[in-house]
Amino acid sequence: MTNRMLLRAGHVISMDPAVGDLPRGDVLIEDGQIVAVQPEIDADAEVLDMTGRIVIPGFVDTHRHTWEASIRGVAPDATLDDYFVDILDTFAPLYTPEDVYAANLAGTLECLNAGITTLVDWSHINNTPDHPDAAIQALTETGIRAQYAYGSANTSLADYWFESKIAIPGEDVRRIRDRHFASDDGLLTLALATRGPGFCVNDVVTAEWALARELGIPITVHVAMGRLAGRFGMVKQLGDLDLLGPDTTYIHCCHLSEDEWRMVADSGGTVSIAPQVETQMGHGWPPVMKAIEHGLRPSLSIDVVTTTPGDMFTQIRAAFGAERARVNAECWQADTPVPDTMLTARRMLELATLNGAHVAGVEDRTGSLTPGKRADVVAIDATALNVAPVHDAAAAVTLCADVSNVDTVLVDGVIHKRDGRLLADTGRARRLVEESRDRLVAAKATKETKAGA
């Protein structure tokens, strides 16, 4: 029996040029697939009244260390250098599989609540084989669309981030693929979260790239951020190793040279930018326009909730403000006109939806409200005082709305939030993540006591 749902009378921003924007439009969904987006649709279906709502594709977060939800806000003033010590060398070694499960459960529900329907979970917390199983279990239970990026263990900063000689265990990645990812077209897909040159010796780098390509899974890697990795020339080193390819996402990219930008573009690579973290923690200026100027389609990501908020509205505004501030300042100093290529509020919505799907490798199934794609849909309450009255619907989403205005969230045609309420056991998730917090804080105190004894 066909399951039909009709989103009726919303202001539809489809992000598909062929469909366009519909100030009053309907979206018809059948068995989780968008089948029609039109001004008015007559169908025998369950009706969700979207009057007073702006209907958009779900946001896509292309890089988040979801496991850190248990230690949210623990490093509010951290620099990137601080993060390596305070998080990766202090908390990460203490994480149990139960902590990973609790954090991924709460962190993924946080995503859905904020209208993020697709997540790249950059999971560098695989201290035992049980850790990835716990992370994937939580992703599966919440029903989000996610790319699980299998990363290294994090039991020692010296062992895993200073010219590491320890490769991600191929046998366990193969086990995870066989156990959890029999298909590449399900809600969950698999990637490899690699540390890359500078952080690892070349033999480890080549082994990890070879593993990903053997399994036919994409690669995601941090490059050119902060005072340390900004000097590595990581993309150039990957080029020297003949490892560049269209299967690789480069995160941050704040200090890429012009040659490296061309290498990323020419190889078909993709780019993920985390603007709030980058400006706040000292990675460098978010290179949104630099990526666009090289013909790339940059996406946005949250990165770490240890230090920044976990919603896409924050990232949109951080990128928009930082990039326009940089360009305006340069033009002021040079006494030249502001270029026509300045970022617009509308373009920021494209980065957060369609570009995100492109980077996460799921543009064929999400990122726009296109007939034939899966129904990952978000409705924003445009009647709220911080959004109304609406003059420009895209700007209302990118510059006015916040998490409190996310009224309805669908993933693959399944309703996860309705009338502003998340349809999940949030009490259990909060209890588990608070218990995880308490356990980790106690373990940290015990470790420090023993070290000082």
N, C-alpha and C positions, 0 to 999 in steps of 0.2 A: 504494500500500500504506500502510495506517494505521500510524503509529509511536506505540506506546503505552508509557508509563512509569508505574510505580506506586511512589509513596513510601509505604512501609508502616510502620505501628506507631510513628509519631512522636507527640509531644504537639503537636497542631495548634492554633495561635492564628490563626484565619482573618481577624480584623478585620472580619468580616461578621456583623451581628447575626442574620441569617437562618440562618447556618451555625453560628455560635458557636464555642466551644472544645471540642476533643475530646482528653481526656487520653491516649487511645490512638486514633489515627485514621489513615486512608489518604487519599491524594490521587492521583486518576487523571488522567493527562495524555495527550491524544491530539493529535498533530500540533501541539504547542506550546500547546494550549489546555487549561485545567482543565475537565474534564467531570464530575467528582464529588468531593465531600469528605464522607466518611462514616466511621463507626466501623470498618467492615470492608468491603472491596471485593474481590470475586473477579473477576479479569480476566486474560486472556492478555496479559502485558506484561513489559517489562524491570523488574525489581524493585530498588529502592534501599532497603535496610534502614535505617529511621530510628529504630530502637530506641535510647533514650537521647538522642534529639535533640528539640529544640524547633523546630517547623516554622512559619515566619512568612512573610508577604509580604516581598519585597525592600525594602530601604530606598530612599528617594527623596531625593536631594540637589538642592534647588531653586535652587542658586546657587553655582557654583564657577568660579574663574578657573583652569582646568585648565592653561593654558599656563605657569603659574608653578611647575610641578613641577620644572623644571630648576634653580630657585633656592630649593628647599625649605630652610626654616630659616635663610635669609640675614638675616632681620630679626626675631630672636626677641624683642627688647625694644621694638619699634617702636610708636609711637602711630599713629593714623590720619594725622596730619599728616606724620609721618616716612615713612609708606608712600607717599604721593604723590611725595615727593622721591626716596626711596631705591629705589623699584621703578618707578613710572611715568615718572619723569624720568631715571632712571639705567640700569636694565636693559632696560626695554621697547623703547627706540629701537634697541637692539643686536640684537634678536631677528631671526633669519633664518627662512624657512619650515622649514628643517631643525630648528631649535630648537623651533618650535611642534609639529612632528610628534613629535619625541622626547618632549616634555613631555606632550602629549596621550596618547601611547601609554602612557607610564609612569603618568601620572596616572589614566587610565581603568582600567588594570589594577589600580592601587591601590584604586580604587572597588570593582571586582568582588571583589577579595580580601577587602575589608571588608564584603561583603554589600550594597553599594549597587548596585542593578540598574538604576536610572534616574537620570540626571544631566542637570541644566541647565548646559550649558557656556557661561558668560558670557565670551565671547571678544573682549575689547577689545585685540586685538593684530594687527589687520589692516593692517599697515604697507604691504603690497603685495597685489595680487590673489592671489598664490601662497600667502599666509599662511592664508586661510580654507580653501583647498583642502587644505593640509597638515593642518590641524586636523581637518577632516571625514574625511580619509583614515584618520587614526589612530582616530577614533571608530568608523568602519566596520569596520576590521580587528579591533577588540577584541570587537565583537558586543554592546556594551552598548546599552540603550535610552537615547536621549539626545535632548534638545532643544538644538540648536546655536543659540545666541543670537549673531547677527552683530553685533559691536560696531565702534567706531571704530578708527582707527589710534592709536598712542601713540608718536609720534616727538618730541613736545615738550609738556611740561606746560603751558606758556603757550598753545600753539595749541589744545590739545584739552580743557583743564579750567578755563580762566579766561575765562568769557564767550565760549566758542568760537564762531567764525563758520564753522566747517567742519562740514558735515553728513556723515553716513555716506553713501558714494556709492551712490545708488539703482541705477545701472546694474550695479554689481557684485553687489549683493544680488539683483537680478533674474537675473543670470547664475548665481549660486550656487543660487538656487531652481530654475531650469530644469535645471541640470546635476546637482544632487544630491537634489532633493526633489520629484520628479514626483508623489509621493503624500503625503498627509497622515496616512496610517495605517500607515506603515512603522516600523521600529525608530528611525529618525532623523527628527526633525521640525525645522522652522525657526522661529526667533523673531528679534526685533530687540532688541539690548542698547543701550538709549539712555542718554545722560547726563542729560538732563532740564534743567529751568529752574534758573537759578543757575550751572550749569556751562556752559550754552550760551545764546546769545541767542534770543529768542523765535522768530525766523524759522527757526532751525535746529530748535528743538523742534517747531514745527508741521510742518515739512517731514518730520522723521523719523517723527512719529506718522502723518502722511498716507501715507508710504511703507508702513509696516506695515499700515495698513488697506486700502490699495490691493491689497497682496499677500495679505491675509487671514491674517496671521500675528500671534501674540501679541507683546506688548511687555513688557520687564522693565527696571526702573529702580531705582537706589539713591535713597532719600529719607531725610531727617531723621536723619542720623547725624553724630556728632562736633560739635566746636565751630563748624565752618564750615557744613556742610550742614544742621545742626540749626536754623540760623537762617533758612534760605532760604524756609520756608513753601512747599515745592515742590508739595505736593498742592494747596494753595490756588491757586498760580500755574497749575497744570494746569487747575484748575476754572475760573479766570478766562479761560483760553484755550479753554474748552469741549472739553477733550481727555479727560476722565475716561471710563472705560468698563470693562466686564467683561473686556476682553482684556488688562488691565494687571496685572502683578505688581509690588508695591512691596517693596523689599528694605530691611531694618533697621527703619525706622519708629520709631526710639528716641525721637524728640522731636516726634512729631506732636501737634498741638493736638487738643482734643476735637472741634472742628469738622472738622478734617481726617480724624480717624478715622471720623466719620459720613459724610464725603464718599466715602471709600474703600468703606465698607460699602454705602452707598446706590447707588453706581455698579456694584457687583458685582465690585470689584477683589479681588485676592488678595494674601497677605502671606507673605514669606519672611524668617525670622529666623536670624541666625548668632550664637548666644549666646556661644561662646568668644571669637570675634573682638570682639564688641561689649563684653564685660566687660574683655577684656585690652587692647584698643587704644584704648579711650576713646570708642567710638561712643555709649554710653549703656546703660541697663539694657535687657536683652532684653524686649520688650513682649509676652510670650506671653499673659498674662492680660488685658492691655488689648485685644488683638485678639479674644480669646474673648468678652470682655464686650460687644464691639460686634457680635457675631454672626458673626465671621469664623472661618475655619479655618486658623490659622497653620501653616506648615511650617517645617522646619529645613534649614539649609545649612552647608557647611564654609567657603566664601568663599576664604581664602588659606592655602596651606600654607607660605608664606614665614614665617608667624608662629604657626600653630596646627596641631594634628594633622589628618589627612585622613579621619577615620572618624566615623561617625554616633554611636557610643557616647559619644564625647567631647561631642558637641553635645547629646545627650539629657541628660547629667548636668550640663552647664553651665547649660542652661535650667532644669532641675529645681531645682538648687541655688540659682541666682541668684533665681529667682522666689519660691521658698519663703522664702529669706532676707529678701527685701524685704518680703514680707507679714508674716512673723513679727516683724520689727523694727518695722514700723508698728503692729502690734497690741500689741506690748509697750509702745511709747511711749504709745499711746492707752489702755492698760489695757482692751482689748476682746478678746473671744474670737476665735480664728482662724476665718475663714469656711469654710463647707462647700465653697466653690469652689476651695480650694487644689488645685494640680496634684497628680495622682497618677502613680505609676509606669506604670500602665496607659494613662493618657491620653498619656503621652510616646511610647509605642509607636504610638499613633494619629497623632500629629504626624509621626512619622518614616516612616510608611508611607502610610496612606490620605489624610491631609491633603496629604502631598507629591505624591501622584498627582493630587489635585485641583488643586493650584497649578501643576503641570507640564502640565496639560491632558490627562492620560492616565488619568483615573479610570475611564473606560469600559473600559480594557484592563488595568489593574494597580492595585496598592495594597491589595488584599485577595485572599484565597484563595476566590474566588467562581466557581462553575461558569459558564463562558462567557467569563471573562477569560483573558488570556494567562498562561502559567505562568512568572511571575517569583517564584521561591521561594528562601528561604534556610533552611538547617538549622543550628542552634546546638548544639554539643556540650555537653550538660547533665551529662555524666559527669566533666568536668574539675574539678579541685579548687577552682577559683575560682567555679564555678557550682553544683556539687552540695553538699548535697542540695537539691532543688528543692521549695519550699513553694508559691510563687506564680510560675508560669511567666513571666508578663509582667514581673514584677519581676526575675526571673533574667536576662532579656534586657536590660532597660533599666538595671539597677543593678549587675549582677554580671559579665556577659559582656564580652569584648573581642574584638579582631580575631582573636586566636589561637584563639578558640572557633568561628569561622565555618568549619563543616565542609563544607557543600555549597552551591553557588550555581547557580541556573538562571535564564537569561534567555530568554523566549520558548520555553521547553521545552528549551533547549540547555544542557548541563552545562558550566559554566566553572570550577567548583572542586569537587573530590571528595576525601573523606578528608583534608581540610585542605590540599590541594595545588592551586594554581592551574594549570589546564590551558592554559598559554600559554608562549611563549618569553620567560620573565622575564629570562633572561640577556641576550638581545638588547636588551630594553627598558632594563634597567639600564645596559648599555654605552652605548646611544645617549644616555640622559639624563645620564650622567656625562661623556660627550664634549661634550654641549651645555653642561653646567656649566663645564667647563674653557674652552670657547670663549668663553662669555659673561664669565667672570671675566677672561680675558686681554684681551678687547675693552674691558672697563671700565678695566683698568689702563692700556691704551694711550691711551684717551680722557682719563684723568686726567693722564697724563704730558704729553700735548699741551696740555691746558688750563693746566698749570702752567709750560709752557715760555715 
